[in-house]
Amino acid sequence: MSKELLFSVTKKDFVVEHTRGSGNGGQKRNKTSSAVRITHHDSGAVGYSESERSQEQNKKLALERLVATEKFKAWHKLKTSFALQGITDMERELNRRVDEMMQDKNLLIEYLGEDVT
C-alpha cells in the first residue's frame, strides 16, 4: 500500500518567538534569548520551552510539546478526516452541523432594556 500526502504543515504555519528565560541562571541567562514559544494559529496550540541552554534545543522541545497538546491532536484529526472525505463531503457535513446548531432549541434570544410582551 503506497502512502499519499493528505496535507502538509510547514514553518509558515507556526509563529516562533524567542524570549529571555526566567528564574535562576545568573548573568548568562539574563542576556541571551534562549526561551522559545511556538504557536500554531489554525489549532490554537502553543508549545513553550526554556529549560535548555541552547535556543535550537528549546525550539525542538517546544515543537514536540506543541504537537503533544490536545488542541493540535484534535486539529490534526479533523484536518485528516476532511482530507480523506473530500471537499464536497466536508462542505455537506459543515452545512449540516450549522443547520443543526441554528435550530430554535439551540438558540437563546435575550432582549436587553426593553419590555417585550
N, C-alpha and C positions, 0 to 999 in steps of 0.2 A: 504494500500500500504506500503510495507516494504522499508526501506532505505538501500541503497547499498553504500559501500565505493568505491569511484572512484579513489582517490589518497589521499596521506597524506603529510602534511608538518610538519617536526619535527625540533627540536632545531639545528640539524646539518646542516639544510638548511640555517641557519642565522649566521652571524658574529656579535657578540656583543662586542662593545668596550666601555670601561669605561674611562672617561677623567675628568679633573677638569673643573668645570663650570667657566664661565667668567662673568664679571660685578661686581656689588656691592655685598657685603655679609660679608666682613671682613675676619678675620683670619681663621675661621672655613671653609669657602668656599674655601680658598686658599690651605688648607691642605687635603681636602677629595676629592676623585674621585667619585662624585655622578652623574655626567652627563653621559648619555648613548646614544650611536649611534648604531642602529641595521641596518644591510644591508642584503638584500635578493639578492644573486647573480644571480639567474635564471631570475628574473624580473628586476633587477637593482634598485629596490625601496629602499629608505632609510628613516628611522624614527629617530628623534633626540629629546631628552628632557633633560633640565637642570633646569626646573622650580621648581621641588620639592626638599626637603632636603634629602630624602631617595633615595638610589640607586635603591631599589626594586620598589618604586613608579615611578621613572623615567623610569625604564625598561618597566613597564606596559604601561605607557603613550607613550613611543617611539614605542612599538609594535602596539598599537592602531593607532598611526599616520602612521606607515608604511602600515598597512592593508588598511587605508583610502586613500592611494595615487592612482592616476590613473594608474600608471605603474603596481602596484600589482593587481589592479582590472582587467586590461587587460590581464595580465599573467594568472590570475585565470580563467577568462572566456575562454581563449584559451586552457588551460590545461583541463578544464572540457569538452569542446566540443570535444577535441581529445579523451578523455576517453570515452565519450558517443558514438562516431562514431566507435571506434575500431582502431587498429593499421593499418590494411590494407587500410581503408578509409583515414586515416591520411597520410600515405605514398603516396597514389594516389593524394590527394589534394596538398601535398607539391611538388610532381613532376610536377603537372600541373602548379602550381604557378611559379616554377623555369623556366619551358619551356616558359611560358608567358613572364617572365621578360627578358629572353635571346633572344627575338626576335630582329631583326635588328632595328625596330623602337624605341626600348627602350635603345639601346646601343649608346654610343658616343665614337668614336675612334679618338684619337689625336696622331699626330706624333710630337715629340719634337726634334729640332735640325737637322732635315733632310728635304730636299726639295723633297717631293714625288709628282710626277705628273702622 
